[in-house]
């Protein structure tokens, strides 16, 4: 399993666990139903925002790494092309073509 998948799983598990714990705490607190529903609604909104923020951070990190990899591949491709051209020129000079 890749480290990215493990990281996504850990982050998802932690966020889900925190949300579930907070929800259970609210449900078992001695409050009126309307107060409990209001707290749950607020908690769900906060959880959604947090999850969206964490997902966007993770996605930004992945995109950044992909862009770096793309640049590295482009550099390597350019070096290989230059090397092939130089070798071709050497062979052409050597055999008079």
DSSP file (Angstrom, degrees, kcal/mol; ACC not computed):
  #  RESIDUE AA STRUCTURE BP1 BP2  ACC     N-H-->O    O-->H-N    N-H-->O    O-->H-N    TCO  KAPPA ALPHA  PHI   PSI    X-CA   Y-CA   Z-CA
    1    1 A X              0   0    0      0, 0.0     2,-0.0     0, 0.0     5,-0.0   0.000 360.0 360.0 360.0 135.9    0.0    0.0    0.0
    2    2 A X     >  -     0   0    0      1,-0.1     4,-1.9     4,-0.0     5,-0.1  -0.313 360.0-118.5 -73.7 157.3    1.4    3.4   -0.9
    3    3 A X  H  > S+     0   0    0      1,-0.2     4,-2.5     2,-0.2     5,-0.2   0.804 113.7  58.7 -66.0 -28.8    2.2    6.0    1.7
    4    4 A X  H  > S+     0   0    0      2,-0.2     4,-2.6     1,-0.2    -1,-0.2   0.915 106.2  47.5 -65.5 -42.3   -0.3    8.4    0.2
    5    5 A X  H  > S+     0   0    0      2,-0.2     4,-2.4     1,-0.2    -2,-0.2   0.896 112.3  49.8 -65.8 -39.2   -3.1    5.8    0.7
    6    6 A X  H  X S+     0   0    0     -4,-1.9     4,-2.6     2,-0.2    -2,-0.2   0.926 111.3  49.0 -63.9 -44.5   -2.0    5.2    4.3
    7    7 A X  H  X S+     0   0    0     -4,-2.5     4,-2.7     2,-0.2     5,-0.2   0.916 111.5  48.8 -61.9 -44.4   -1.9    9.0    5.0
    8    8 A X  H  X S+     0   0    0     -4,-2.6     4,-2.6     1,-0.2    -1,-0.2   0.914 112.6  49.2 -61.9 -42.6   -5.4    9.4    3.5
    9    9 A X  H  X S+     0   0    0     -4,-2.4     4,-2.5     2,-0.2    -2,-0.2   0.904 112.1  47.2 -63.5 -42.6   -6.7    6.5    5.6
   10   10 A X  H  X S+     0   0    0     -4,-2.6     4,-2.6     2,-0.2     5,-0.2   0.940 114.0  46.6 -65.4 -47.7   -5.1    7.9    8.8
   11   11 A X  H  X S+     0   0    0     -4,-2.7     4,-2.5     1,-0.2     5,-0.2   0.923 114.4  48.1 -61.2 -44.6   -6.4   11.4    8.3
   12   12 A X  H  X S+     0   0    0     -4,-2.6     4,-2.5    -5,-0.2     5,-0.2   0.912 112.5  49.2 -62.3 -43.1   -9.9   10.1    7.4
   13   13 A X  H  X S+     0   0    0     -4,-2.5     4,-2.5    -5,-0.2    -2,-0.2   0.907 112.4  46.9 -63.8 -42.9   -9.9    7.8   10.4
   14   14 A X  H  X S+     0   0    0     -4,-2.6     4,-2.5     2,-0.2     5,-0.2   0.941 114.5  46.1 -65.4 -47.6   -8.8   10.5   12.8
   15   15 A X  H  X S+     0   0    0     -4,-2.5     4,-2.3    -5,-0.2    -2,-0.2   0.913 114.8  47.9 -63.1 -42.2  -11.4   13.1   11.5
   16   16 A X  H  X S+     0   0    0     -4,-2.5     4,-2.7    -5,-0.2    -1,-0.2   0.907 111.8  50.1 -64.7 -42.3  -14.1   10.5   11.6
   17   17 A X  H  X S+     0   0    0     -4,-2.5     4,-2.5    -5,-0.2    -2,-0.2   0.903 110.9  48.4 -63.2 -42.4  -13.2    9.4   15.1
   18   18 A X  H  X S+     0   0    0     -4,-2.5     4,-2.4     2,-0.2    -1,-0.2   0.928 113.7  47.2 -63.6 -44.9  -13.2   12.9   16.4
   19   19 A X  H  X S+     0   0    0     -4,-2.3     4,-2.5    -5,-0.2    -2,-0.2   0.918 112.7  48.6 -64.0 -43.8  -16.6   13.7   14.8
   20   20 A X  H  X S+     0   0    0     -4,-2.7     4,-2.5     2,-0.2     5,-0.2   0.908 112.1  49.4 -63.9 -42.0  -18.1   10.4   16.1
   21   21 A X  H  X S+     0   0    0     -4,-2.5     4,-2.2     2,-0.2    -1,-0.2   0.914 112.4  46.9 -63.3 -43.2  -16.9   11.1   19.6
   22   22 A X  H  X S+     0   0    0     -4,-2.4     4,-2.1     2,-0.2    -2,-0.2   0.912 112.4  50.6 -65.6 -41.4  -18.2   14.7   19.6
   23   23 A X  H  X S+     0   0    0     -4,-2.5     4,-2.5     1,-0.2    -2,-0.2   0.919 111.1  47.8 -63.0 -44.5  -21.6   13.5   18.2
   24   24 A X  H  X S+     0   0    0     -4,-2.5     4,-1.9     1,-0.2    -1,-0.2   0.889 110.1  53.4 -64.1 -38.5  -21.9   10.8   20.9
   25   25 A X  H  < S+     0   0    0     -4,-2.2     4,-0.5    -5,-0.2    -1,-0.2   0.901 111.4  45.4 -62.1 -40.4  -21.0   13.3   23.6
   26   26 A X  H >< S+     0   0    0     -4,-2.1     3,-0.9     1,-0.2    -2,-0.2   0.912 110.9  53.0 -69.0 -42.5  -23.7   15.7   22.4
   27   27 A X  H 3< S+     0   0    0     -4,-2.5    -2,-0.2     1,-0.2    -1,-0.2   0.843 113.5  42.5 -63.7 -33.6  -26.3   12.9   22.1
   28   28 A X  T 3< S+     0   0    0     -4,-1.9    -1,-0.2    -5,-0.2     2,-0.2   0.452  89.7 107.0 -95.2   0.5  -25.7   11.7   25.7
   29   29 A X  S <  S-     0   0    0     -3,-0.9     2,-2.0    -4,-0.5     7,-0.1  -0.558  83.0-111.7 -76.1 142.9  -25.5   15.2   27.2
   30   30 A X  S    S+     0   0    0     -2,-0.2     2,-0.3     6,-0.0    -1,-0.1  -0.503  71.5 126.4 -78.4  79.5  -28.6   16.1   29.3
   31   31 A X        -     0   0    0     -2,-2.0     2,-0.1    -5,-0.2     0, 0.0  -0.836  66.4 -87.1-128.3 165.7  -29.9   18.9   27.0
   32   32 A X     >  -     0   0    0     -2,-0.3     4,-2.4     1,-0.1     5,-0.2  -0.373  41.3-113.5 -68.6 154.4  -33.2   19.6   25.3
   33   33 A X  H  > S+     0   0    0      1,-0.2     4,-2.9     2,-0.2     5,-0.2   0.877 115.9  53.2 -58.5 -41.3  -33.8   18.0   21.9
   34   34 A X  H  > S+     0   0    0      1,-0.2     4,-2.0     2,-0.2    -1,-0.2   0.889 110.4  47.3 -64.7 -38.4  -33.8   21.4   20.1
   35   35 A X  H  > S+     0   0    0      2,-0.2     4,-2.4     1,-0.2    -1,-0.2   0.907 112.8  49.5 -67.2 -41.4  -30.4   22.3   21.6
   36   36 A X  H  X S+     0   0    0     -4,-2.4     4,-2.6     2,-0.2    -2,-0.2   0.928 110.9  49.0 -64.1 -45.4  -29.0   18.9   20.8
   37   37 A X  H  X S+     0   0    0     -4,-2.9     4,-2.7     1,-0.2    -1,-0.2   0.896 110.9  51.2 -61.4 -39.6  -30.2   19.1   17.2
   38   38 A X  H  X S+     0   0    0     -4,-2.0     4,-2.3    -5,-0.2    -1,-0.2   0.914 111.4  47.1 -63.6 -43.0  -28.7   22.6   16.9
   39   39 A X  H  X S+     0   0    0     -4,-2.4     4,-2.8     2,-0.2    -2,-0.2   0.907 112.4  49.7 -65.4 -41.0  -25.3   21.4   18.2
   40   40 A X  H  X S+     0   0    0     -4,-2.6     4,-2.9     2,-0.2     5,-0.2   0.927 110.3  50.6 -63.3 -44.2  -25.4   18.4   15.9
   41   41 A X  H  X S+     0   0    0     -4,-2.7     4,-2.0     1,-0.2    -2,-0.2   0.918 113.0  45.9 -59.5 -44.1  -26.2   20.6   12.9
   42   42 A X  H  X S+     0   0    0     -4,-2.3     4,-2.4     2,-0.2    -2,-0.2   0.915 112.9  50.2 -64.7 -43.2  -23.3   22.9   13.8
   43   43 A X  H  X S+     0   0    0     -4,-2.8     4,-2.9     1,-0.2    -2,-0.2   0.906 108.9  51.1 -63.1 -42.7  -20.9   20.0   14.4
   44   44 A X  H  X S+     0   0    0     -4,-2.9     4,-2.6     1,-0.2    -1,-0.2   0.906 110.7  49.6 -62.9 -40.6  -21.8   18.4   11.0
   45   45 A X  H  X S+     0   0    0     -4,-2.0     4,-2.3    -5,-0.2    -2,-0.2   0.923 112.8  46.2 -62.6 -44.5  -21.1   21.8    9.3
   46   46 A X  H  X S+     0   0    0     -4,-2.4     4,-2.7     2,-0.2    -2,-0.2   0.904 112.4  50.8 -64.5 -41.3  -17.8   22.1   11.0
   47   47 A X  H  X S+     0   0    0     -4,-2.9     4,-3.0     2,-0.2     5,-0.2   0.922 110.0  50.1 -62.5 -44.0  -16.9   18.5   10.2
   48   48 A X  H  X S+     0   0    0     -4,-2.6     4,-2.4     1,-0.2    -2,-0.2   0.913 112.3  47.1 -60.9 -43.2  -17.7   19.0    6.5
   49   49 A X  H  X S+     0   0    0     -4,-2.3     4,-2.5     2,-0.2    -2,-0.2   0.912 113.7  47.8 -65.1 -42.3  -15.6   22.2    6.4
   50   50 A X  H  X S+     0   0    0     -4,-2.7     4,-2.7     2,-0.2     5,-0.2   0.924 112.5  48.5 -64.2 -44.4  -12.7   20.5    8.1
   51   51 A X  H  X S+     0   0    0     -4,-3.0     4,-2.5     1,-0.2    -2,-0.2   0.914 112.5  48.7 -62.7 -42.3  -12.9   17.4    5.8
   52   52 A X  H  X S+     0   0    0     -4,-2.4     4,-2.5    -5,-0.2    -1,-0.2   0.911 112.4  48.8 -64.0 -42.0  -13.1   19.7    2.8
   53   53 A X  H  X S+     0   0    0     -4,-2.5     4,-2.3     2,-0.2    -2,-0.2   0.926 113.1  46.3 -63.5 -45.6  -10.1   21.7    4.0
   54   54 A X  H  X S+     0   0    0     -4,-2.7     4,-2.5     2,-0.2    -2,-0.2   0.899 112.7  50.5 -65.4 -40.3   -8.0   18.5    4.7
   55   55 A X  H  X S+     0   0    0     -4,-2.5     4,-2.8    -5,-0.2    -2,-0.2   0.928 111.1  48.5 -63.1 -44.5   -8.9   17.0    1.4
   56   56 A X  H  X S+     0   0    0     -4,-2.5     4,-2.7     2,-0.2    -2,-0.2   0.892 111.0  50.7 -63.7 -39.5   -7.9   20.2   -0.5
   57   57 A X  H  X S+     0   0    0     -4,-2.3     4,-2.1     2,-0.2    -1,-0.2   0.928 112.7  46.4 -61.7 -44.9   -4.6   20.3    1.4
   58   58 A X  H  X S+     0   0    0     -4,-2.5     4,-2.2     2,-0.2    -2,-0.2   0.919 113.2  49.1 -63.6 -43.9   -3.9   16.7    0.5
   59   59 A X  H  X S+     0   0    0     -4,-2.8     4,-2.7     1,-0.2    -2,-0.2   0.901 109.4  52.2 -63.2 -42.0   -4.9   17.3   -3.1
   60   60 A X  H  X S+     0   0    0     -4,-2.7     4,-2.5     1,-0.2    -1,-0.2   0.905 109.7  50.0 -60.5 -41.3   -2.7   20.4   -3.3
   61   61 A X  H  X S+     0   0    0     -4,-2.1     4,-2.1     2,-0.2    -2,-0.2   0.899 111.4  47.8 -63.9 -41.2    0.3   18.3   -2.0
   62   62 A X  H  X S+     0   0    0     -4,-2.2     4,-2.5     2,-0.2    -2,-0.2   0.924 112.1  49.4 -65.7 -44.3   -0.3   15.6   -4.5
   63   63 A X  H  X S+     0   0    0     -4,-2.7     4,-2.5     1,-0.2    -2,-0.2   0.910 110.0  51.7 -61.6 -42.2   -0.6   18.1   -7.4
   64   64 A X  H  X S+     0   0    0     -4,-2.5     4,-2.2     1,-0.2    -1,-0.2   0.917 111.1  47.1 -61.2 -43.5    2.6   19.8   -6.3
   65   65 A X  H  X S+     0   0    0     -4,-2.1     4,-2.5     1,-0.2    -1,-0.2   0.883 111.2  51.7 -66.9 -37.7    4.5   16.5   -6.2
   66   66 A X  H  X S+     0   0    0     -4,-2.5     4,-2.6     2,-0.2    -2,-0.2   0.899 109.3  50.2 -65.1 -39.4    3.1   15.5   -9.6
   67   67 A X  H  X S+     0   0    0     -4,-2.5     4,-2.3     2,-0.2    -2,-0.2   0.904 111.0  48.8 -65.4 -40.2    4.3   18.9  -11.1
   68   68 A X  H  X S+     0   0    0     -4,-2.2     4,-2.4     2,-0.2    -2,-0.2   0.920 112.3  48.6 -63.3 -42.6    7.7   18.3   -9.6
   69   69 A X  H  X S+     0   0    0     -4,-2.5     4,-2.6     2,-0.2    -2,-0.2   0.901 109.4  52.7 -63.5 -40.3    7.8   14.8  -11.1
   70   70 A X  H  X S+     0   0    0     -4,-2.6     4,-2.4     1,-0.2    -1,-0.2   0.921 110.1  48.2 -60.9 -44.0    6.7   16.2  -14.4
   71   71 A X  H  X S+     0   0    0     -4,-2.3     4,-2.4     2,-0.2    -2,-0.2   0.903 111.6  49.7 -62.7 -41.3    9.5   18.7  -14.4
   72   72 A X  H  X S+     0   0    0     -4,-2.4     4,-2.5     2,-0.2    -2,-0.2   0.902 111.1  49.0 -65.2 -40.5   12.0   16.0  -13.5
   73   73 A X  H  X S+     0   0    0     -4,-2.6     4,-2.8     2,-0.2    -2,-0.2   0.904 110.6  51.2 -65.3 -40.8   10.8   13.8  -16.3
   74   74 A X  H  X S+     0   0    0     -4,-2.4     4,-2.4     2,-0.2    -2,-0.2   0.919 111.4  47.5 -62.1 -43.6   11.0   16.7  -18.7
   75   75 A X  H  X S+     0   0    0     -4,-2.4     4,-2.4     2,-0.2    -2,-0.2   0.932 113.3  47.9 -62.1 -45.9   14.6   17.4  -17.7
   76   76 A X  H  X S+     0   0    0     -4,-2.5     4,-2.5     1,-0.2    -2,-0.2   0.908 110.9  51.3 -63.3 -41.7   15.5   13.8  -17.9
   77   77 A X  H  X S+     0   0    0     -4,-2.8     4,-2.7     1,-0.2    -1,-0.2   0.917 109.9  50.0 -60.9 -43.7   13.9   13.5  -21.4
   78   78 A X  H  X S+     0   0    0     -4,-2.4     4,-2.5     1,-0.2    -2,-0.2   0.906 110.8  49.3 -62.3 -42.1   15.9   16.5  -22.6
   79   79 A X  H  X S+     0   0    0     -4,-2.4     4,-2.5     2,-0.2    -2,-0.2   0.909 112.0  48.2 -63.6 -42.0   19.1   15.1  -21.3
   80   80 A X  H  X S+     0   0    0     -4,-2.5     4,-2.7     2,-0.2    -2,-0.2   0.922 111.6  49.7 -64.7 -44.0   18.4   11.8  -23.0
   81   81 A X  H  X S+     0   0    0     -4,-2.7     4,-2.6     1,-0.2    -2,-0.2   0.921 112.3  47.8 -60.7 -43.6   17.5   13.5  -26.3
   82   82 A X  H  X S+     0   0    0     -4,-2.5     4,-2.6     2,-0.2    -2,-0.2   0.921 111.9  49.8 -62.7 -44.2   20.7   15.6  -26.1
   83   83 A X  H  X S+     0   0    0     -4,-2.5     4,-2.5     2,-0.2    -2,-0.2   0.915 111.9  47.8 -61.6 -44.3   22.8   12.4  -25.3
   84   84 A X  H  X S+     0   0    0     -4,-2.7     4,-2.8     2,-0.2    -2,-0.2   0.923 112.0  49.7 -63.5 -44.2   21.2   10.6  -28.3
   85   85 A X  H  X S+     0   0    0     -4,-2.6     4,-2.6     2,-0.2    -2,-0.2   0.914 112.0  48.3 -61.2 -42.5   21.8   13.5  -30.6
   86   86 A X  H  X S+     0   0    0     -4,-2.6     4,-2.4     2,-0.2    -2,-0.2   0.913 113.0  47.4 -63.8 -43.2   25.5   13.8  -29.5
   87   87 A X  H  X S+     0   0    0     -4,-2.5     4,-2.6     2,-0.2    -2,-0.2   0.908 112.1  50.1 -64.9 -41.5   26.0   10.0  -30.0
   88   88 A X  H  X S+     0   0    0     -4,-2.8     4,-2.7     1,-0.2    -2,-0.2   0.916 111.1  49.2 -62.4 -43.6   24.4   10.1  -33.4
   89   89 A X  H  X S+     0   0    0     -4,-2.6     4,-2.5     2,-0.2     5,-0.2   0.909 111.2  49.9 -62.0 -41.5   26.6   13.1  -34.4
   90   90 A X  H  X S+     0   0    0     -4,-2.4     4,-2.4     2,-0.2    -2,-0.2   0.926 113.0  45.8 -62.7 -45.1   29.7   11.2  -33.2
   91   91 A X  H  X S+     0   0    0     -4,-2.6     4,-2.2     2,-0.2     6,-0.2   0.908 112.3  51.5 -64.8 -41.3   28.7    8.1  -35.1
   92   92 A X  H  X>S+     0   0    0     -4,-2.7     5,-2.0     1,-0.2     4,-0.6   0.915 113.2  44.6 -62.5 -43.1   27.9   10.1  -38.2
   93   93 A X  H  <5S+     0   0    0     -4,-2.5     3,-0.4     3,-0.2    -1,-0.2   0.889 112.6  52.4 -66.3 -38.8   31.3   11.9  -38.0
   94   94 A X  H  <5S+     0   0    0     -4,-2.4    -2,-0.2     1,-0.2    -1,-0.2   0.872 118.9  33.7 -67.5 -37.0   33.1    8.6  -37.4
   95   95 A X  H  <5S-     0   0    0     -4,-2.2    -1,-0.2    -5,-0.1    -2,-0.2   0.306 110.6-116.6-104.9   8.4   31.5    6.9  -40.4
   96   96 A X  T  <5       0   0    0     -4,-0.6    -3,-0.2    -3,-0.4    -4,-0.1   0.738 360.0 360.0  72.0  26.5   31.4    9.9  -42.6
   97   97 A X      <       0   0    0     -5,-2.0    -4,-0.2    -6,-0.2    -5,-0.1   0.442 360.0 360.0 -95.7 360.0   27.7   10.2  -43.1
